Structure formats: structure tokens, C-alpha cells
């Protein structure tokens, strides 16, 4: 049985944010939230797909690709190659991506 790594997505987001040069105030403004919510995001071990898509677009970084790699989400019989340009992120595409990843992980 494959061991699943624990990924702390908030720390990953903070790491990318720190190298972006953006201020917490600017990130909060773009997320339409308070500054304190940004710090809460950095402390989250998990987060929903919609928020991760927004952060990917704002920070110009594909967190979904990171998550796929960090969790080792591969299927031995199928090559998964999902590429969505950051400017095309939307809720519908992220929901479909989440569905595809769920299906991959539940198949024997």
C-alpha cells in the first residue's frame, strides 16, 4: 500500500505568496476578504478547489499541479496530462478537475 504524504496547502500558498512580492493587503483585496482571512488561509492544512483556483490565478502559480505531484496522483495504466492555462481557471473547470481526480483515486 502506498503511503500518502500529508500536504499542508496553506504553507505551500504562503511560500509562493512570500516570493511574489505582493502584500497581504493586496492579496486580501483581490480575494475580497479581510487581511486576517489571508493569515487564516496560510494556516489551513486543506482548502476547497474554488479558493485554490482563485489563489492560483492571483499568484500566477498552478497549485493543482503541485498537489498532484505532492500526493503522487498517478494511475499506472494511464498517463494524466491536465494543462489549464491560469487565465482559463473557472469554477466549472475546477469542479470537473476535482471530479476527474476523485475518479482516478477511487478506481482499483
N, C-alpha and C positions, 0 to 999 in steps of 0.2 A: 504494500500500500504506500502511495506517495504521501510524504509529509507536506502539509500545507503551511507555507510561511505566513506569519502574521504581518500584515502590511498596515502601517499607520498612515492613512492617506492624508491626514491633516499635516503631518510632519513633511510629507512629500510636497504638498502645496506650499507650505511655509518655505521650504528650501528653494523652490522655483521663484516664489514671491521675493525672497531676500535677494536673489540675483537679478531681479527685474528692474530694480531702481525705482519702483513705484512706491508711493507712500500708502500707509494703512488707510488714511483718509480718502485717497483716490480709489483704492480698491473698494472701500465701503460705498462710495458714491456710485461706482459702476455696478455694484451688486444691489444697489437700492436698499442699503441697510445701515445700521449704526456701526461705528468703529468697534464697539465691544463685541459685535457679532463676528467680525473678522477674526478676532482673537479666539473666539469660540470655535470657529472653523478650523483654526490651526491645531486645536486640542482634540478634534474629532478623530477617532480611530477609523470610522467609516462615514460615508455620506452618500446621499442619493445621486442618481445619474444626472438629473437636471442641474443640480448645483455643480457637479463636477464638469458638466458640459459648459456651463457659464464661466467657470474658472479657467477652463481650457481656452476658451475664446478670449477672455480678458487678458490672461497672462501669455497668450500665444504659445501654449505648450499642450501637447496631447497627453493628458493624464491617463486616458484609456489605454494607450499603448504601453505606458509604464505599468499599469495594473495588470494587463495581460502578461507582460514579461515577468513581473514580480511574483505573480501567482502561478506562473508556468502553465498558463492555459493553452494547451495544445492537444490536438487529437492525433494519435499515432497513424491513423488511416487517412487523414485529411489535412491538407495544408490550408491554414486560415490566413488570409491576407485581406485585412479590412483597412482601407485607407479612406478617411473622410477629411477633406481639407477643412481647416479650422473655420474658415468663413462660411462653411456649409453646415455647421453644427446646428441642430434644432431638436426640439423635444421628440418629434416623430422619429427621426433617425436614431436618436439615443435610445428611445424605447425599443426600437427594432434591434439595435445592437445588444441591448441588455437581454432581450428575448433570445437572440442567437447564442450569446454566451451561456445563458442558463441552459439552453437545449444541449449545447456541447458538453457541459459539465454533468448533465443528468443521464446521458447516454452511456450504456455499458461499454 
